[in-house]
């Protein structure tokens, strides 16, 4: 019986060694292209009017208290800094529409308000030639930068989206 177990052990051991000695071919990833998005026709006329006030909402919205929003499908609800993602979306639209040249987020935080809601504070610098951006705070610096701006928003969580509402200057 002892010889039979030894033979079985050697057989299994040899089988395992031979299985480990074989080289496997690496699986190469196949490239997949995302579906092409439909393109829209470019406008034939270039707008000539230049806004003189700070735009408060880049999206066509009937709600004047809404600064910006992100659909919950656009962002992981467990991700941090959702308020910054909304702010970036809005500020990027200002850059795209040439209302500002560029911006930098310096710091941000979300904290609870006394009524159980949340407040988002965002400290940032903005580079623009429009002096209206100085109206709600900030310090004019060289190269068209306005530094140390701070806006406070109500940070709202609805069933379908996260929102920044009621833009105001920090205290």
DSSP file (Angstrom, degrees, kcal/mol; ACC not computed):
  #  RESIDUE AA STRUCTURE BP1 BP2  ACC     N-H-->O    O-->H-N    N-H-->O    O-->H-N    TCO  KAPPA ALPHA  PHI   PSI    X-CA   Y-CA   Z-CA
    1    1 A X     >        0   0    0      0, 0.0     4,-2.0     0, 0.0     5,-0.2   0.000 360.0 360.0 360.0 -38.5    0.0    0.0    0.0
    2    2 A X  H  >  +     0   0    0      1,-0.2     4,-2.0     2,-0.2     5,-0.1   0.871 360.0  50.8 -63.9 -37.2    2.8    2.4    0.8
    3    3 A X  H  > S+     0   0    0      2,-0.2     4,-2.2     1,-0.2    -1,-0.2   0.865 107.4  53.6 -68.1 -37.0    4.3    1.9   -2.6
    4    4 A X  H  > S+     0   0    0      2,-0.2     4,-2.4     1,-0.2    -2,-0.2   0.908 109.7  47.5 -66.7 -41.0    1.0    2.7   -4.3
    5    5 A X  H  X S+     0   0    0     -4,-2.0     4,-2.8     2,-0.2    -2,-0.2   0.899 111.2  51.4 -65.7 -40.3    0.6    6.0   -2.4
    6    6 A X  H  X S+     0   0    0     -4,-2.0     4,-2.5     2,-0.2    -2,-0.2   0.904 110.6  48.5 -63.4 -40.4    4.2    6.9   -3.2
    7    7 A X  H  X S+     0   0    0     -4,-2.2     4,-2.3     2,-0.2    -2,-0.2   0.911 112.3  48.4 -65.9 -41.9    3.5    6.2   -6.9
    8    8 A X  H  X S+     0   0    0     -4,-2.4     4,-2.7     2,-0.2     5,-0.2   0.915 111.4  50.5 -63.6 -42.6    0.3    8.3   -6.8
    9    9 A X  H  X S+     0   0    0     -4,-2.8     4,-2.8     1,-0.2    -2,-0.2   0.936 111.7  47.0 -60.6 -47.0    2.1   11.1   -5.1
   10   10 A X  H  X S+     0   0    0     -4,-2.5     4,-2.5     2,-0.2    -1,-0.2   0.872 111.5  52.0 -63.4 -37.3    4.8   11.1   -7.7
   11   11 A X  H  X S+     0   0    0     -4,-2.3     4,-2.3     2,-0.2    -2,-0.2   0.941 113.6  42.5 -63.9 -47.8    2.2   11.0  -10.5
   12   12 A X  H  X S+     0   0    0     -4,-2.7     4,-2.5     2,-0.2    -2,-0.2   0.902 114.8  51.3 -65.1 -41.3    0.3   14.0   -9.1
   13   13 A X  H  X S+     0   0    0     -4,-2.8     4,-2.2    -5,-0.2    -2,-0.2   0.913 111.7  46.5 -63.1 -42.7    3.6   15.8   -8.4
   14   14 A X  H  X S+     0   0    0     -4,-2.5     4,-2.4     2,-0.2    -2,-0.2   0.888 111.4  52.5 -65.4 -40.8    4.8   15.2  -12.0
   15   15 A X  H  X S+     0   0    0     -4,-2.3     4,-1.9     2,-0.2    -2,-0.2   0.916 110.6  47.1 -62.7 -43.7    1.5   16.3  -13.4
   16   16 A X  H  X S+     0   0    0     -4,-2.5     4,-2.1     2,-0.2    -2,-0.2   0.906 112.2  49.9 -65.3 -42.2    1.6   19.6  -11.4
   17   17 A X  H  X S+     0   0    0     -4,-2.2     4,-1.6     1,-0.2    -2,-0.2   0.906 111.0  48.6 -63.9 -40.9    5.1   20.3  -12.4
   18   18 A X  H  X S+     0   0    0     -4,-2.4     4,-0.8     1,-0.2    -1,-0.2   0.865 110.7  51.3 -68.8 -33.7    4.4   19.7  -16.1
   19   19 A X  H  < S+     0   0    0     -4,-1.9     3,-0.4     1,-0.2    -1,-0.2   0.878 112.1  46.7 -68.7 -36.6    1.3   21.9  -15.9
   20   20 A X  H  < S+     0   0    0     -4,-2.1    -1,-0.2     1,-0.2    -2,-0.2   0.765 106.1  59.8 -75.4 -24.8    3.4   24.7  -14.3
   21   21 A X  H  < S+     0   0    0     -4,-1.6    -1,-0.2    -5,-0.2    -2,-0.2   0.712  83.1  97.2 -78.9 -19.4    6.2   24.4  -16.8
   22   22 A X  S  < S-     0   0    0     -4,-0.8     2,-0.4    -3,-0.4    -3,-0.0  -0.473  72.0-133.6 -72.6 138.2    4.0   25.1  -19.8
   23   23 A X        -     0   0    0     -2,-0.2     2,-0.3     0, 0.0    -2,-0.1  -0.768  17.2-144.4 -91.9 135.5    4.1   28.7  -21.1
   24   24 A X        -     0   0    0     -2,-0.4     2,-0.4     1,-0.0     3,-0.0  -0.729  18.0-114.0 -98.0 149.9    0.7   30.2  -21.8
   25   25 A X        -     0   0    0     -2,-0.3     2,-0.1     1,-0.1    -1,-0.0  -0.655  36.9-114.4 -78.4 131.9    0.2   32.7  -24.6
   26   26 A X        -     0   0    0     -2,-0.4     2,-0.7     1,-0.1    -1,-0.1  -0.412  25.1-120.5 -67.5 143.3   -0.7   36.1  -23.3
   27   27 A X        -     0   0    0     -2,-0.1     2,-0.4    -3,-0.0    -1,-0.1  -0.755  26.9-144.7 -85.1 118.9   -4.2   37.3  -24.1
   28   28 A X        -     0   0    0     -2,-0.7     2,-0.1     1,-0.1    -3,-0.0  -0.679  16.6-118.5 -86.2 134.8   -3.9   40.4  -26.2
   29   29 A X        -     0   0    0     -2,-0.4     2,-0.4     1,-0.1    -1,-0.1  -0.447  24.3-131.8 -69.9 144.0   -6.6   43.1  -25.6
   30   30 A X        -     0   0    0     -2,-0.1     2,-0.3     1,-0.0    -1,-0.1  -0.811  20.0-120.9 -97.0 137.7   -8.7   43.9  -28.5
   31   31 A X        -     0   0    0     -2,-0.4     2,-0.4     2,-0.0    -1,-0.0  -0.585  28.8-171.7 -79.4 133.6   -9.2   47.5  -29.3
   32   32 A X        -     0   0    0     -2,-0.3     2,-0.4     0, 0.0    -2,-0.0  -0.988  12.7-143.9-125.3 136.8  -12.7   48.8  -29.4
   33   33 A X        -     0   0    0     -2,-0.4     3,-0.1     1,-0.0     2,-0.0  -0.790  23.1-115.4 -97.9 139.8  -13.7   52.2  -30.5
   34   34 A X        -     0   0    0     -2,-0.4     3,-0.1     1,-0.1    -1,-0.0  -0.372  45.6 -88.4 -67.7 153.5  -16.6   54.0  -28.8
   35   35 A X        -     0   0    0      1,-0.1     2,-0.2    -2,-0.0    -1,-0.1  -0.350  50.7-104.0 -62.4 142.4  -19.6   54.7  -31.0
   36   36 A X        -     0   0    0     -3,-0.1     2,-0.3     1,-0.1    -1,-0.1  -0.443  32.1-128.2 -71.8 139.2  -19.3   57.9  -32.9
   37   37 A X        -     0   0    0     -2,-0.2     2,-0.1     1,-0.1    -1,-0.1  -0.612  29.0-102.4 -85.0 144.7  -21.3   60.7  -31.5
   38   38 A X        -     0   0    0     -2,-0.3     2,-0.3     1,-0.1    -1,-0.1  -0.431  37.5-136.1 -65.9 140.0  -23.6   62.6  -33.9
   39   39 A X        -     0   0    0     -2,-0.1     2,-0.3    -3,-0.0    -1,-0.1  -0.732  10.6-142.4 -98.4 146.9  -22.1   65.9  -34.9
   40   40 A X        -     0   0    0     -2,-0.3     2,-0.1     1,-0.1     0, 0.0  -0.760  28.0 -97.6-106.1 155.8  -24.1   69.1  -35.1
   41   41 A X        -     0   0    0     -2,-0.3     2,-0.2     1,-0.1     3,-0.1  -0.445  39.7-117.1 -70.6 141.2  -23.7   71.8  -37.7
   42   42 A X        -     0   0    0     -2,-0.1    -1,-0.1     1,-0.1     2,-0.0  -0.503  36.6 -97.9 -75.9 146.8  -21.6   74.7  -36.7
   43   43 A X        -     0   0    0     -2,-0.2    -1,-0.1     1,-0.1     0, 0.0  -0.362  23.1-146.4 -65.3 145.6  -23.3   78.1  -36.5
   44   44 A X  S    S+     0   0    0     -3,-0.1     2,-0.4     2,-0.0    -1,-0.1   0.679  79.4  60.7 -87.6 -17.8  -22.8   80.2  -39.6
   45   45 A X  S    S-     0   0    0      0, 0.0     2,-0.5     0, 0.0    -2,-0.1  -0.887  73.6-140.5-112.8 143.2  -22.8   83.5  -37.7
   46   46 A X        -     0   0    0     -2,-0.4     2,-0.1     2,-0.0    -2,-0.0  -0.875  27.6-118.4 -98.4 126.4  -20.3   84.6  -35.0
   47   47 A X        -     0   0    0     -2,-0.5    -1,-0.0     1,-0.1     0, 0.0  -0.380  24.0-168.6 -63.6 140.4  -21.9   86.5  -32.1
   48   48 A X        +     0   0    0     -2,-0.1     2,-0.3     2,-0.0    -1,-0.1   0.570  54.2  97.4-106.9 -12.7  -20.5   90.0  -31.8
   49   49 A X        -     0   0    0      1,-0.0     2,-0.5     0, 0.0    -2,-0.0  -0.590  59.8-151.5 -81.9 142.2  -21.9   91.0  -28.5
   50   50 A X        -     0   0    0     -2,-0.3     2,-0.1    49,-0.0    -2,-0.0  -0.949  19.5-121.2-112.9 124.4  -19.6   90.7  -25.5
   51   51 A X        -     0   0    0     -2,-0.5     4,-0.1     1,-0.1     3,-0.0  -0.397  21.5-169.7 -66.3 140.3  -21.2   90.1  -22.0
   52   52 A X        +     0   0    0     -2,-0.1    80,-0.3     2,-0.1     2,-0.3   0.590  64.4  64.9-105.4 -14.0  -20.3   92.8  -19.5
   53   53 A X  S    S-     0   0    0     79,-0.1     2,-0.4    78,-0.1    80,-0.1  -0.709  97.3 -91.3-106.4 160.9  -21.7   91.1  -16.4
   54   54 A X        -     0   0    0     -2,-0.3     2,-0.2    78,-0.2    -2,-0.1  -0.547  46.8-119.9 -67.3 124.0  -20.5   87.9  -14.7
   55   55 A X        -     0   0    0     -2,-0.4     3,-0.2     1,-0.2    -1,-0.1  -0.486  26.0-169.3 -67.2 133.5  -22.6   85.1  -16.2
   56   56 A X  S    S+     0   0    0      1,-0.3     2,-0.3    -2,-0.2    -1,-0.2   0.648  73.8  21.4 -99.6 -16.6  -24.5   83.4  -13.4
   57   57 A X        -     0   0    0      1,-0.1    -1,-0.3    33,-0.0     4,-0.1  -0.831  53.3-172.2-153.3 112.2  -25.7   80.4  -15.4
   58   58 A X  S    S+     0   0    0      9,-0.5     2,-0.3    -2,-0.3    -1,-0.1   0.720  72.1  75.0 -76.9 -19.0  -24.1   79.1  -18.5
   59   59 A X  S    S-     0   0    0      8,-0.3     2,-0.8     1,-0.1    31,-0.0  -0.693  95.1-106.7 -94.9 145.5  -26.9   76.6  -19.2
   60   60 A X        +     0   0    0     -2,-0.3     2,-0.4     2,-0.0    -2,-0.1  -0.588  60.7 155.2 -69.5 110.3  -30.3   77.6  -20.5
   61   61 A X        -     0   0    0     -2,-0.8    -4,-0.0    -4,-0.1     5,-0.0  -0.995  49.8-145.2-142.5 144.4  -32.4   77.3  -17.3
   62   62 A X  S    S+     0   0    0     -2,-0.4     2,-0.8     1,-0.1    -1,-0.1   0.595  84.5  84.2 -82.2 -10.5  -35.6   78.8  -16.1
   63   63 A X    >   -     0   0    0      1,-0.1     3,-1.2     2,-0.0    -1,-0.1  -0.826  58.0-169.7 -99.0 106.8  -34.3   78.7  -12.5
   64   64 A X  T 3  S+     0   0    0     -2,-0.8    -1,-0.1     1,-0.2    -2,-0.0   0.665  84.5  62.6 -70.4 -14.3  -32.1   81.8  -11.7
   65   65 A X  T 3  S+     0   0    0    101,-0.1   101,-2.6   100,-0.1     2,-0.6   0.643  82.0  96.1 -82.6 -13.7  -30.9   80.3   -8.4
   66   66 A X  E <   +A  165   0A   0     -3,-1.2    99,-0.2    99,-0.2     3,-0.1  -0.679  43.5 174.3 -83.9 117.1  -29.3   77.3  -10.2
   67   67 A X  E     -     0   0A   0     97,-2.6    -9,-0.5    -2,-0.6     2,-0.3   0.881  66.7 -35.5 -83.2 -45.2  -25.5   77.9  -10.7
   68   68 A X  E     -A  164   0A   0     96,-1.5    96,-2.8   -11,-0.1    -1,-0.4  -0.973  55.2-160.5-171.5 163.3  -24.8   74.4  -12.1
   69   69 A X  E     -A  163   0A   0     -2,-0.3     2,-0.4    94,-0.2    94,-0.2  -0.987   8.7-151.3-151.8 156.5  -25.7   70.8  -11.8
   70   70 A X  E     -A  162   0A   0     92,-2.4    92,-2.7    -2,-0.3     2,-0.1  -1.000  27.4-122.2-129.5 130.5  -24.5   67.3  -12.7
   71   71 A X  E >>  -A  161   0A   0     -2,-0.4     3,-2.0    90,-0.2     4,-0.5  -0.414  24.3-121.0 -65.5 146.5  -26.8   64.4  -13.3
   72   72 A X  G >4 S+     0   0    0     88,-3.0     3,-0.7     1,-0.3     5,-0.2   0.774 114.5  61.8 -62.2 -24.1  -26.2   61.5  -11.0
   73   73 A X  G 34 S+     0   0    0     87,-0.4    -1,-0.3     1,-0.2    88,-0.1   0.675  97.9  58.9 -73.6 -16.0  -25.5   59.4  -14.0
   74   74 A X  G <4 S+     0   0    0     -3,-2.0     2,-0.3     1,-0.1    -1,-0.2   0.628 113.4  28.5 -85.5 -14.6  -22.6   61.7  -14.9
   75   75 A X  S << S-     0   0    0     -3,-0.7     2,-0.5    -4,-0.5    -1,-0.1  -0.992  84.7-103.5-148.9 149.6  -20.7   61.1  -11.6
   76   76 A X    >   -     0   0    0     -2,-0.3     3,-2.2     1,-0.2    -3,-0.1  -0.640  28.0-143.8 -73.1 120.3  -20.3   58.4   -8.9
   77   77 A X  T 3  S+     0   0    0     -2,-0.5    -1,-0.2     1,-0.3     5,-0.1   0.706 100.4  55.4 -61.6 -18.1  -22.4   59.6   -5.9
   78   78 A X  T 3  S+     0   0    0      2,-0.1    -1,-0.3     4,-0.0    -2,-0.1   0.503  85.3 109.6 -90.4  -4.1  -19.7   58.1   -3.6
   79   79 A X  S <  S-     0   0    0     -3,-2.2     3,-0.4     1,-0.1     2,-0.2  -0.357  70.1-119.9 -69.5 150.6  -17.0   60.2   -5.2
   80   80 A X  S    S+     0   0    0      1,-0.2    -1,-0.1     2,-0.1    -4,-0.1  -0.492  87.2  28.9 -84.7 161.0  -15.5   63.1   -3.2
   81   81 A X     >  +     0   0    0     -2,-0.2     4,-1.7     1,-0.1     3,-0.2   0.844  61.9 154.5  61.6  40.1  -15.6   66.7   -4.3
   82   82 A X  H  > S+     0   0    0     -3,-0.4     4,-2.0     1,-0.2     5,-0.2   0.873  73.6  59.6 -61.4 -36.6  -18.8   66.5   -6.4
   83   83 A X  H  > S+     0   0    0      1,-0.2     4,-2.1     2,-0.2    -1,-0.2   0.876 104.1  49.8 -60.7 -37.8  -19.3   70.2   -5.7
   84   84 A X  H  > S+     0   0    0     -3,-0.2     4,-3.0     2,-0.2    -1,-0.2   0.880 106.5  55.5 -67.8 -37.3  -15.9   70.9   -7.4
   85   85 A X  H  X S+     0   0    0     -4,-1.7     4,-2.1     2,-0.2    -2,-0.2   0.902 109.7  46.2 -62.1 -40.6  -17.0   68.8  -10.4
   86   86 A X  H  X S+     0   0    0     -4,-2.0     4,-2.1     2,-0.2    -1,-0.2   0.934 113.4  49.1 -65.1 -46.0  -20.1   70.9  -10.8
   87   87 A X  H  X S+     0   0    0     -4,-2.1     4,-2.9     1,-0.2     5,-0.2   0.906 110.8  50.4 -60.3 -43.4  -18.0   74.1  -10.4
   88   88 A X  H  X S+     0   0    0     -4,-3.0     4,-2.9     1,-0.2     5,-0.2   0.905 108.1  53.4 -62.4 -42.2  -15.5   72.9  -13.0
   89   89 A X  H  X S+     0   0    0     -4,-2.1     4,-1.3    -5,-0.2    -1,-0.2   0.920 113.5  42.6 -59.0 -44.6  -18.3   72.1  -15.5
   90   90 A X  H  X S+     0   0    0     -4,-2.1     4,-1.5     2,-0.2    -2,-0.2   0.937 115.8  47.3 -68.8 -46.8  -19.7   75.6  -15.2
   91   91 A X  H  X S+     0   0    0     -4,-2.9     4,-2.1     1,-0.2    -2,-0.2   0.876 108.5  55.5 -65.7 -36.7  -16.3   77.4  -15.3
   92   92 A X  H  X S+     0   0    0     -4,-2.9     4,-2.6     1,-0.2    -1,-0.2   0.865 105.5  52.7 -62.2 -34.8  -15.2   75.3  -18.3
   93   93 A X  H  X S+     0   0    0     -4,-1.3     4,-2.0    -5,-0.2    -1,-0.2   0.854 106.7  52.7 -69.0 -32.5  -18.3   76.5  -20.1
   94   94 A X  H  <>S+     0   0    0     -4,-1.5     5,-2.6     2,-0.2     6,-1.1   0.896 111.3  46.8 -65.9 -39.5  -17.2   80.1  -19.2
   95   95 A X  H ><5S+     0   0    0     -4,-2.1     3,-1.4     3,-0.2    -2,-0.2   0.930 111.5  51.0 -65.4 -45.2  -13.8   79.4  -20.8
   96   96 A X  H 3<5S+     0   0    0     -4,-2.6    -2,-0.2     1,-0.3    -1,-0.2   0.858 112.6  45.3 -62.3 -36.0  -15.4   77.8  -23.8
   97   97 A X  T 3<5S-     0   0    0     -4,-2.0    -1,-0.3    -5,-0.1    -2,-0.2   0.386 114.2-120.5 -88.4   5.1  -17.6   80.8  -24.4
   98   98 A X  T < 5S+     0   0    0     -3,-1.4    -3,-0.2     2,-0.2    -2,-0.1   0.739  75.9 129.3  62.0  27.4  -14.6   83.1  -23.8
   99   99 A X  S   <S+     0   0    0     -5,-2.6     2,-0.3    -6,-0.2    31,-0.3   0.790  82.1  16.8 -74.9 -29.4  -16.2   84.8  -20.8
  100  100 A X        -     0   0    0     -6,-1.1    28,-0.2    -9,-0.1    -2,-0.2  -0.918  68.9-138.6-134.6 163.3  -13.0   84.1  -18.9
  101  101 A X  S    S-     0   0    0     26,-3.2     2,-0.3     1,-0.4    27,-0.2   0.904  76.3 -37.4 -87.5 -49.2   -9.5   83.1  -20.0
  102  102 A X  E     -B  127   0A   0     25,-1.3    25,-3.2     2,-0.0    -1,-0.4  -0.962  53.8-151.0-163.8 173.7   -8.8   80.5  -17.3
  103  103 A X  E     -B  126   0A   0     -2,-0.3     2,-0.4    23,-0.2    23,-0.2  -0.965   3.6-150.8-150.7 163.9   -9.4   79.7  -13.7
  104  104 A X  E     -B  125   0A   0     21,-2.6    21,-2.6    -2,-0.3     2,-0.6  -0.990  15.2-138.4-139.9 129.7   -7.8   77.8  -10.8
  105  105 A X  E     -B  124   0A   0     -2,-0.4    19,-0.3    19,-0.2     3,-0.1  -0.802  20.3-179.1 -85.5 124.5   -9.5   76.2   -7.8
  106  106 A X  E     -     0   0A   0     17,-2.7     2,-0.3    -2,-0.6    18,-0.2   0.882  61.7 -25.9 -89.9 -47.0   -7.5   77.0   -4.7
  107  107 A X  E     -B  123   0A   0     16,-1.5    16,-3.1     2,-0.0    -1,-0.4  -0.979  57.3-174.3-161.6 160.3   -9.5   75.1   -2.1
  108  108 A X  E     +B  122   0A   0     -2,-0.3     2,-0.3    14,-0.2    14,-0.2  -0.987   2.8 177.4-157.8 157.6  -13.0   74.0   -1.4
  109  109 A X  E     -B  121   0A   0     12,-2.1    12,-2.9    -2,-0.3     2,-0.4  -0.986  19.4-142.0-158.1 156.9  -15.1   72.3    1.3
  110  110 A X  E     +B  120   0A   0     -2,-0.3     2,-0.3    10,-0.2    10,-0.2  -0.984  26.9 170.6-120.6 134.4  -18.6   71.2    2.0
  111  111 A X  E     -B  119   0A   0      8,-2.5     8,-3.1    -2,-0.4     2,-0.1  -0.976  35.9 -96.7-142.5 155.7  -20.1   71.6    5.5
  112  112 A X  E     -B  118   0A   0     -2,-0.3     6,-0.3     6,-0.2     2,-0.2  -0.455  32.9-139.0 -74.7 142.8  -23.5   71.3    7.1
  113  113 A X    >   -     0   0    0      4,-3.2     3,-1.6    -2,-0.1    -1,-0.1  -0.508  29.2-104.0 -90.9 167.5  -25.7   74.3    7.6
  114  114 A X  T 3  S+     0   0    0      1,-0.3    -1,-0.1    -2,-0.2    -2,-0.0   0.736 118.9  58.1 -66.6 -22.1  -27.8   74.9   10.7
  115  115 A X  T 3  S-     0   0    0      2,-0.0    -1,-0.3     1,-0.0     3,-0.1   0.323 123.2 -99.0 -92.2   9.4  -31.0   73.9    8.9
  116  116 A X  S <  S+     0   0    0     -3,-1.6    -2,-0.1     1,-0.3     2,-0.1   0.383  90.2 110.8  92.7  -4.3  -29.7   70.4    8.0
  117  117 A X        -     0   0    0     -5,-0.0    -4,-3.2     1,-0.0     2,-0.4  -0.259  67.3-107.7 -89.3-175.9  -28.7   71.3    4.4
  118  118 A X  E     -BC 112 155A   0     37,-0.6    37,-2.5    -6,-0.3     2,-0.4  -0.913  19.3-154.9-120.4 146.8  -25.2   71.5    3.0
  119  119 A X  E     -BC 111 154A   0     -8,-3.1    -8,-2.5    -2,-0.4     2,-0.5  -0.953   6.1-156.4-116.9 135.4  -23.1   74.6    2.0
  120  120 A X  E     -BC 110 153A   0     33,-2.7    33,-2.7    -2,-0.4     2,-0.5  -0.958   6.5-167.0-111.9 129.6  -20.2   74.4   -0.5
  121  121 A X  E     -BC 109 152A   0    -12,-2.9   -12,-2.1    -2,-0.5     2,-0.5  -0.966   4.0-172.2-115.4 130.6  -17.4   77.0   -0.4
  122  122 A X  E     -BC 108 151A   0     29,-2.6    29,-2.2    -2,-0.5     2,-0.5  -0.980   7.7-162.3-128.7 121.6  -15.0   77.3   -3.3
  123  123 A X  E     +BC 107 150A   0    -16,-3.1   -17,-2.7    -2,-0.5   -16,-1.5  -0.864  29.7 151.4 -99.3 131.9  -12.0   79.5   -3.2
  124  124 A X  E     -BC 105 149A   0     25,-2.6    25,-2.5    -2,-0.5     2,-0.4  -0.969  41.0-128.7-155.5 166.1  -10.5   80.2   -6.7
  125  125 A X  E     -B  104   0A   0    -21,-2.6   -21,-2.6    -2,-0.3     2,-0.4  -0.927  23.6-163.4-116.8 146.6   -8.6   82.6   -9.0
  126  126 A X  E     -BC 103 146A   0     20,-2.4    20,-3.1    -2,-0.4     2,-0.6  -0.997  11.6-147.6-134.5 137.9   -9.9   83.7  -12.3
  127  127 A X  E     +BC 102 145A   0    -25,-3.2   -26,-3.2    -2,-0.4   -25,-1.3  -0.918  42.1 133.2-106.5 116.5   -8.1   85.2  -15.3
  128  128 A X        -     0   0    0     16,-2.4   -28,-0.1    -2,-0.6    -2,-0.1  -0.985  56.0-139.6-156.6 157.6  -10.3   87.6  -17.2
  129  129 A X  S    S+     0   0    0     -2,-0.3     2,-0.7   -30,-0.2   -29,-0.1   0.412  77.7 102.6 -98.8  -1.0  -10.4   91.1  -18.8
  130  130 A X    >   -     0   0    0    -31,-0.3     3,-1.6     1,-0.1     4,-0.2  -0.749  59.6-158.9 -86.0 111.9  -13.9   91.6  -17.6
  131  131 A X  G >  S+     0   0    0     -2,-0.7     3,-1.8     1,-0.3     4,-0.3   0.635  81.1  82.5 -67.2 -12.3  -13.9   93.9  -14.5
  132  132 A X  G >  S+     0   0    0    -80,-0.3     3,-1.3     1,-0.3     4,-0.3   0.763  77.3  69.6 -63.4 -23.1  -17.4   92.6  -13.5
  133  133 A X  G <  S+     0   0    0     -3,-1.6     3,-0.4     1,-0.3    -1,-0.3   0.678  91.7  60.1 -69.3 -15.1  -15.7   89.6  -11.9
  134  134 A X  G X  S+     0   0    0     -3,-1.8     3,-1.6     1,-0.2    -1,-0.3   0.622  82.1  85.9 -81.9 -14.0  -14.3   92.0   -9.3
  135  135 A X  T <  S+     0   0    0     -3,-1.3    -1,-0.2    -4,-0.3    -2,-0.2   0.821  93.1  40.4 -60.7 -33.6  -17.8   92.9   -8.2
  136  136 A X  T 3  S-     0   0    0     -3,-0.4    14,-0.4     1,-0.4    -1,-0.3  -0.083 126.5 -70.9-110.5  36.6  -18.2   90.0   -5.8
  137  137 A X  S <  S+     0   0    0     -3,-1.6    -1,-0.4     1,-0.2    12,-0.1  -0.328  73.1 112.6 108.3 172.9  -14.8   90.0   -4.3
  138  138 A X        -     0   0    0     10,-0.4     2,-0.5    -2,-0.1    10,-0.2  -0.228  57.5 -96.3 104.0 163.7  -11.3   89.1   -5.2
  139  139 A X  E     -D  147   0A   0      8,-2.7     8,-2.9    -2,-0.1     2,-0.3  -0.977  31.3-121.7-122.8 127.3   -8.1   91.1   -5.6
  140  140 A X  E     +D  146   0A   0     -2,-0.5     6,-0.2     6,-0.2     2,-0.2  -0.503  40.3 174.6 -68.2 129.1   -6.9   92.3   -9.0
  141  141 A X    >   -     0   0    0      4,-3.3     3,-0.5    -2,-0.3     4,-0.2  -0.607  36.3 -63.5-123.4-175.5   -3.4   91.0   -9.7
  142  142 A X  G >  S+     0   0    0      1,-0.2     3,-1.5    -2,-0.2    -1,-0.2  -0.218 111.4  28.6 -67.7 161.5   -1.0   91.1  -12.7
  143  143 A X  G 3  S-     0   0    0      1,-0.3    -1,-0.2   -16,-0.0     0, 0.0   0.809 131.1 -65.4  57.9  36.7   -1.7   89.4  -16.0
  144  144 A X  G <  S+     0   0    0     -3,-0.5   -16,-2.4     1,-0.2     2,-0.4   0.638  93.4 146.5  65.7  17.5   -5.5   89.9  -15.7
  145  145 A X  E <   -C  127   0A   0     -3,-1.5    -4,-3.3   -18,-0.2     2,-0.6  -0.688  36.3-159.8 -85.5 136.7   -5.8   87.5  -12.7
  146  146 A X  E     -CD 126 140A   0    -20,-3.1   -20,-2.4    -2,-0.4     3,-0.3  -0.980  23.3-163.0-110.9 116.4   -8.3   88.1  -10.0
  147  147 A X  E     + D   0 139A   0     -8,-2.9    -8,-2.7    -2,-0.6   -22,-0.2  -0.596  54.0  26.1-105.0 161.3   -7.2   86.2   -6.9
  148  148 A X  E    S+     0   0A   0    -10,-0.2   -10,-0.4    -2,-0.2     2,-0.3   0.834  70.8 162.2  61.6  39.6   -8.8   85.1   -3.7
  149  149 A X  E     -C  124   0A   0    -25,-2.5   -25,-2.6    -3,-0.3     2,-0.4  -0.630  15.3-171.4 -82.1 148.3  -12.4   84.9   -4.9
  150  150 A X  E     -C  123   0A   0    -14,-0.4    20,-1.5    -2,-0.3     2,-0.4  -0.969   7.2-175.3-143.9 126.8  -14.7   82.8   -2.8
  151  151 A X  E     -CE 122 169A   0    -29,-2.2   -29,-2.6    -2,-0.4     2,-0.4  -0.953  10.7-153.2-121.0 144.8  -18.3   81.8   -3.6
  152  152 A X  E     -CE 121 168A   0     16,-3.2    16,-1.7    -2,-0.4     2,-0.3  -0.933  17.2-178.6-116.0 138.4  -20.6   79.9   -1.3
  153  153 A X  E     -C  120   0A   0    -33,-2.7   -33,-2.7    -2,-0.4     2,-0.6  -0.930  34.6-111.8-132.8 154.2  -23.4   77.8   -2.7
  154  154 A X  E     -CE 119 165A   0     11,-3.0    11,-2.5    -2,-0.3     2,-0.8  -0.806  34.6-143.1 -79.3 126.7  -26.3   75.7   -1.3
  155  155 A X  E     -CE 118 164A   0    -37,-2.5   -37,-0.6    -2,-0.6     2,-0.4  -0.854  23.9-170.7 -98.0 109.4  -25.2   72.1   -2.2
  156  156 A X  E     - E   0 163A   0      7,-2.5     7,-3.0    -2,-0.8     2,-0.6  -0.834  17.5-161.2-111.8 137.3  -28.4   70.3   -3.1
  157  157 A X  E     + E   0 162A   0     -2,-0.4     5,-0.2     5,-0.2     2,-0.1  -0.942  19.6 175.5-117.0 106.4  -28.9   66.5   -3.7
  158  158 A X        -     0   0    0      3,-2.9   -86,-0.0    -2,-0.6     5,-0.0  -0.372  48.4 -92.9 -98.5-176.3  -32.1   65.8   -5.7
  159  159 A X  S    S+     0   0    0      1,-0.2     3,-0.1    -2,-0.1    -1,-0.0   0.835 123.0  24.1 -64.5 -32.0  -33.3   62.4   -7.0
  160  160 A X  S    S+     0   0    0      1,-0.2   -88,-3.0   -89,-0.1   -87,-0.4   0.632 124.4  14.9-112.4 -17.2  -31.7   62.9  -10.3
  161  161 A X  E     -A   71   0A   0    -90,-0.3    -3,-2.9   -89,-0.1     2,-0.4  -0.973  59.3-117.3-155.1 165.5  -28.8   65.4   -9.8
  162  162 A X  E     -AE  70 157A   0    -92,-2.7   -92,-2.4    -2,-0.3     2,-0.3  -0.887  40.3-167.6-103.0 140.4  -26.4   67.2   -7.6
  163  163 A X  E     -AE  69 156A   0     -7,-3.0    -7,-2.5    -2,-0.4     2,-0.5  -0.954  27.1-148.7-134.4 148.5  -26.8   71.0   -7.7
  164  164 A X  E     +AE  68 155A   0    -96,-2.8   -97,-2.6    -2,-0.3   -96,-1.5  -0.985  36.5 175.5-108.5 122.4  -25.0   74.2   -6.7
  165  165 A X  E     +AE  66 154A   0    -11,-2.5   -11,-3.0    -2,-0.5   -99,-0.2  -0.838  43.7  24.6-126.3 160.9  -27.6   76.9   -6.0
  166  166 A X  E    S-     0   0A   0   -101,-2.6    -1,-0.2    -2,-0.3     2,-0.1   0.938  71.8-149.1  55.5  63.1  -27.8   80.4   -4.7
  167  167 A X  E     +     0   0A   0   -102,-0.3     2,-0.3    -3,-0.2   -14,-0.2  -0.399  30.0 157.0 -63.1 132.0  -24.3   81.7   -5.5
  168  168 A X  E     - E   0 152A   0    -16,-1.7   -16,-3.2    -2,-0.1     2,-0.2  -0.963  44.7 -88.7-151.0 165.4  -23.1   84.3   -3.0
  169  169 A X  E     - E   0 151A   0     -2,-0.3   -18,-0.2   -18,-0.2   -32,-0.1  -0.542  46.1-111.5 -77.9 141.3  -19.9   85.8   -1.7
  170  170 A X              0   0    0    -20,-1.5   -20,-0.1    -2,-0.2    -1,-0.1  -0.341 360.0 360.0 -67.1 153.8  -18.2   84.1    1.2
  171  171 A X              0   0    0     -2,-0.0    -1,-0.1     0, 0.0    -2,-0.0   0.458 360.0 360.0 -79.4 360.0  -18.2   86.0    4.5
